[in-house]
Amino acid sequence: MHLKCLLNPPTRPLRADPFLSFRIRLYRFLSLSLDSYLMTRA
């Protein structure tokens, strides 16, 4: 889904849609925390 957005950027800038950027930042934060969680458990 995010790769599709990167390959086909919307006509509107990301600043015009703060919720989308918030979702992307939340997704990155969750993926990083999940990676660190798995690393500590390993």
Backbone torsions as a table, in degrees:
resi	resn	phi	psi	omega
1	MET	NA	-46.3	179.7
2	HIS	-71.3	-34.7	178.1
3	LEU	-65.2	-37.2	178.1
4	LYS	-63.3	-38.6	178.5
5	CYS	-67.2	-36.0	-179.6
6	LEU	-70.9	-39.4	-179.2
7	LEU	-73.1	-37.8	179.4
8	ASN	-119.8	82.4	-178.4
9	PRO	-65.8	143.7	178.8
10	PRO	-67.7	160.8	-179.4
11	THR	-67.5	-33.5	178.8
12	ARG	-78.8	145.1	174.5
13	PRO	-68.4	159.6	-178.4
14	LEU	-65.5	-26.8	-179.4
15	ARG	-66.0	-27.1	-179.7
16	ALA	-73.8	-15.7	179.8
17	ASP	-126.6	82.1	-177.1
18	PRO	-64.4	-29.1	-178.4
19	PHE	-66.3	-34.4	179.3
20	LEU	-66.7	-45.4	178.9
21	SER	-64.7	-35.5	177.8
22	PHE	-64.2	-41.8	178.6
23	ARG	-63.9	-39.4	179.7
24	ILE	-65.8	-42.8	179.0
25	ARG	-65.7	-39.4	178.8
26	LEU	-65.2	-41.2	179.0
27	TYR	-62.6	-42.6	178.4
28	ARG	-64.6	-42.2	-179.4
29	PHE	-64.0	-42.4	-179.9
30	LEU	-66.1	-39.9	-179.9
31	SER	-67.1	-40.2	179.2
32	LEU	-67.1	-42.7	-179.8
33	SER	-66.8	-36.4	178.4
34	LEU	-66.3	-40.6	177.8
35	ASP	-61.9	-46.4	-179.5
36	SER	-65.1	-36.4	179.5
37	TYR	-64.5	-43.2	179.0
38	LEU	-68.1	-35.5	179.8
39	MET	-66.9	-39.6	-178.8
40	THR	-70.5	-32.6	-179.8
41	ARG	-77.0	-27.4	-176.7
42	ALA	-67.1	NA	NA
